[in-house]
Amino acid sequence: MREAWIVDVGEMAYRPTWDLQRRVSAAVLAERIPDTVLLVEHLPVYTLGRAAHGQFTNLVWNFEHLAQEGIELVEVDRGGDITYHGPGQLVGYPILHLTWYHNDLHRYLRMLEEAIIKALAEFHIEASQMPPHTGVWVGQEKIAAIGVKASQSITQHGFALNVDPNMRHFAGIIPCGIRDKGVTSMAAQLGQQPTLDQVKPVVQTALGEVLELSWAKKSYQQLETALEVSRVG
């Protein structure tokens, strides 16, 4: 087990978090800070992965409707197609040396799925993988989306677990471009509304077990201070 930082960023819009990911990645690559996992709750946003760049085939709502709903649209550099992030969803960005996972991005992605499945089992939700599709599934419905990339063997992006998001917002897209499957949440499966604060420690424990990490908790301010020191140094 090696030590990594885990940082609860709280609520943050997508673009500033993406910038934070890149700054953390540079510091991890330079070995100025340890491997780090960011936990965040985004404001409403549709993100388009590399498979969707320049194409809006799987965007159902028009731009006017997006504005009315207060949903941002951002093209990103992860793999995959279009997905949704918003309040009530736990998003995790592990920024790790892929060398610890044999420089195998697909193997690492499967490990993220395994960790989410393990965490959901603690809530008595039976979830599984569904090859060749990525993500975590309950029956024919996706409960967690996963999209990753690696740059210079440092991982970025990660997972989005539907705890209790606004499920109506998924109607504005064809999630991940998969037309014959649905989307679900922990709230829908449990018949009650779990909070992110209830889910975070369970996911954290499962990630640590599967990725073989021990956690050092850092605040967002502590992270920013470390990044500033790293930049100056």
N, C-alpha and C positions, 0 to 999 in steps of 0.2 A: 504494500500500500504506500503510495506516495502522497504527499500533502498538496492540496490545491485550494485556492481561494473560492469561496462561494459568496456572491454578492446579490442581495435583494435590492434591485434598483427601484422597485415600486412601480408607479404608473409613469409611462414615458411614451411620447409619440415615436413613430417608427424611425424616421430619419435620424434624429439625435441618437437613438439607440444603435443604429447601423454605424454611425460615426464612432460611437463608443466601442463597438466591436472591433473596428479597424485599429483604433488606438490601443486597445488591450492586446490585440493580435501582434502589433509591432513590438510592444513591450515584452510579451511572452516569447516571441521569436528571438529577441535580443537577450533573453534570460534575465531581464531586469525585474520581472515579477513572475511568480509561479503560474502554472496552468490555472485558468480561472473560468468559473461558470457564472453567467449572469442570469438572474431570474427577473422577469419583467412582465407587466401587464400593459398592453398597448392600448392607445386610443384607436378607434375603428379605422382599419386600413385593409385594402386588398393589395397583396404583393404578387408580382408576376416574376416567376423564375425564368431561367434562360430558355426553357422550352417555349415560353410564351412571348418573348420579346418581339415587339413590333406587331403583334397579333392580339386581337381582343376577341378571338373566337369563343372563349369560355367566359367572357364577361357578359352577363345577361342584362343588367341595368345600364341605362345610358348615363353619360356624364352629368346631366342635369339631375337625374335621380340620385346619383352618388352625392352630389352637392347637398341635396335636400336631406339626405340621411347622415351627412357629416362624415362620409367615408373617403379617406384619401386613397390614391392609386399610385403605387410605386413599383418601378421595374428594379429588380435586384439581381445579384450575381450568384445566387444559389441555384442548385439544380431544381428541376420540376416545373410545374405550371403555375396556375393561379391559386391562391389560398387567402383565407381571411384571418385577421387578428383583431381582437377587441376586448373590452372589459369583460371580466368573468372567465378569461382564458389564461392559463399559465404557460408562458413562453420561456423556454430555456435556451441559452446560447453557450454551449461548452466551447471554450477556446483552449484547445489542448494540443500537445505535440502528438501528431499522428504516428510517430515512430513507436510510441508505446503500444500501438495497435497494429504493428507490422506494416505500417504505411498502406493499409488496406481500407480505403474510404467506405467500401460497401460493407465490410465486416464491422466497421465502427458504426455505420448506420443501423445495422441489425442489432448492435448492442444497445443503442438508444431505444429501439423498439422493445427490446427485452426488458430494459429498466422500467419503461412506462407500463408494460404488462405486469411486471412484478408489483409496482406501486398500486395499480388498479385492483389487483388481487387482495390487497389489504382492505379495500372497501367492498370486497365481495362482488367485484365486477369481473366477469370472465371475458378477457380480451385475448386477441391473438394477432399474429402476422397473417398477411394475405398475399403471398408472392403471386405474380410479379409486382403487385402494387406495394408502394412503401406506406409507412404509417402503421397505426394500431387500430384494430377493428373489433367491434362487438357485433357478431353476426355479419350482416352486409352493410353495416354503417361504420364510418370512420369516426373514432373518438379522439384521435391525436394525429396531426399531420407532422411529417418530418421532411426536412430539406436541408442539405448540408453542402459545404464546399471545403476545399483545403487549398491553402496558398503557402508555398514553401514549407509544407508539412505541418501547418498550423490549421486546425479546424475552425470553421466559422458557421454561423446560422445554427439550426438545431431543431427543436420540437415545439409544438403548440398543442397543449392538452385542453380540451374543452371541458372546463369545470362547470360553469353555469353562464355561458355567453348568451348574447342575443341571437338565438338560432334563426330568426327571420333574416338576418344579414347574409346567411349562407344562400338564400334564394337569389341573391344578386350575382352569383357566379355558378359555374359548374366546377365544384371544388376539384382541383388537381386535374381537371379535364376528364374526369371519370363520370360518365353519364348514367351508368346503370347501378350506382351504389348511392347510399344515403349518408347522412351525417348525424351524429348523436352527441350527447354530453353526459357527464357524470350525473348531473341533476336529473336528466331524463331517465337514466338507468336506475337511479336510486329512489326516484319519486320524492326527493327532497333536495334542498339547495345547499350543497356543501360550500364552504368558503375557501378562497385561495390559501388563507392562513392555516386551514386544516389540511390542505393537500400538499403544500410546499414541503413540510418536513418529511412526509412519506416519500415524495418523489426524490428529495435530496438523499435519503437513506438508500433508496433503490439505485440511484445513479452511482453512489459511492461503492455499493457492493458490486455492481456489474462492471463499472469502469476501473475498479480497484483504486479508489481515491479515498483519502481521509480529508475531512474538511476543516479549513480555518475560515470562520465567518468574518467577513469584512463589510463595513458599511459602504454605501455609495460614496460618501465623502472621503473615507479612507482610501478607496480605490482611486478617486480623482487626485488625491494628494500624491499617491504612489506614482501615478502616471505623469504628474507634473515633475516630480523628482527625477523620474526616468527620462523625461524629455530634456530637462536641463542638463542632466548628467551625460 
